[in-house]
Amino acid sequence: MKKLLNVLYVTTPEAYLSLDGENVVVLIEGKEKFRLPIHTIESIVCFGFLGASPALMGFCAKNGVGLCFVSPYGRFLARVSGGVYGNVLLRKKQFRVSDSEADCVPIAINCIIAKLNNSRVVIERAIRDHPGQVDVNALKKASTYIKNSTVQLQNCSSLEEIRGIEGDCAKIYFEVFDELILHSKDSFYMRGRNKRPPKDNLNALLSFLYTLLAHDVQSALETVGLDPYVGFLHRERPGRPSLALDIMEEFRAFFVDRLVLSLINRKQITGKGFTVRESGGVMMDADTRKNVLMAWQKRKQEKITHPFLNEKISLGLLPYVQSLLLARHLRGDLDAYPPFLWK
Amino acid sequence: MIYKYKDEDLLALSGIQHFAYCPRQWALIHIEKQWIENLHTVEGKQLHERVDNPDFFESRGGVLTARSVPISSYELGFFGVADLVEFYADEKKGITLNGRQGKWRPIPVEYKKGKPKKDIIDQVQLCAQAICLEEMLSTTIEYGYLFYGKTKHRTKIVFGKQLRDEVVRLAEQMHSVFNKQITPKPLTNNKGCKSCSLVNVCLPKLGTKQAGVNSYIKRYLGRE
């Protein structure tokens, strides 16, 4: 399989990125702090105010290195992408499928099957690993509900029905999510998802990591020549990467929820690393953000046997592999889209 | 003369070697526009960068040498660039060249990294170039040379009927696949997959090893 390259996260807000030869150079107050050959990285995520030089942007666009700007809060601002490349036939097929509800439904079902399956794995693992600490009954009930929904899901014939089942299951899942938090329950609790801005530490953490995941999935889709803005379950809305959101569904529980739980339960982060702003929005401090990013990067290096390909790959390549499998399905190599199902 | 193809139908001649190697690899590159470099492709590119020089034209000892010569054939439906074409002074069999005295016989030379191969992929590409030159110069070319980077030697390739038929056959297949716009399935048991730079895009085992997607999903949802 393709090699997993690193992502450079620039978390100092005062940092300015520039290009020197084939190196990305990080400057702080005009002084060089750090440099890195660009061919060793897959993308750059910049949390700064100052941004990057046009030369660096051009180089990244030309060489297929993702460059993405997010606010210091972790909200997505912009990304630099080069000319549209890849296969116009593949994109046209994607658009045709996207325009036909009947064609969207089977793909959307498979994405959501994986979402439900993978959220159930999070719940089932908590039951298995901490039977004494969690409300097993409540968790079992949620898990069974989601399992039954998976069966119903397979008979859906409209996107509306799929969205309905998905919404119900998300609600049930986040209702028991609190049970999965074993420590620092005063600092980390789930009383419903909120995003703009996140109003508690847990939501801040989830939103931050979902943004990183979305960035990875979007880059992966572009790499294989798919248009990340044209989705099958999520409808198009200008500025919304609908296909990236579709494919992300498979990964939310596996990549983000699981990581968030282990960061909290292993006390790698604490409530002290978060500040409530005047507006009620919650923000992470620089050290916590660094910890989270390091844990995220480390997780991407872990290996897994891909359930469909039966091939050992780094977790970080999963968005790429799923994008490739989707492209292969759209181009007719596979009878359906095989989503990522976690064991 | 009415040719088989028009300008807009022409395909890259260099693709014939990819197509002969694996039709799927060719389709991934030329239909799906996927390209990934590996050691082999980078070495090949470097070799051609050294050879490539469209301004180079040398005249020495009765031989004219032209590099990076644009060529095409509307009969095969190809366009491309020949690395090197040598023109030998030959009053009997030669043809007249623009702005040159005397008569000249063209001989194509193609640069390849590595050493002579068992298969005829390189020969097919050279022969296709010769057919282009024949069409453009209204002549017949009996042979050409493959120059191998590793051995630094030229191998003479005679353009016999069998080789020419193979070029025509591959050209027709390429146009047929291109018009259908469907990427062919992977070759089964293709030993070449190991050194193919597109192996991770192609996923040659897809659809051969795995059962269908639906049984994969059933298997996962059924476990407990």
Interface residues (C-beta under 8 A of the other chain):
Chain A: M1 K2 Y85 G86 N87 V88 L89 L90 N110 I113 N117 T150 V224 G225 P307 F308 L309 N310 L324 R328 H329 R331 G332 D333 L334 D335 A336 Y337 P338 P339 L341 K343
Chain B: I31 E32 K33 Q34 Q181 I182 T183 K185 N200 V201 L203 K205 L206 G207 K209 Q210 G212 V213 N214 Y216 I217 Y220 L221 R223
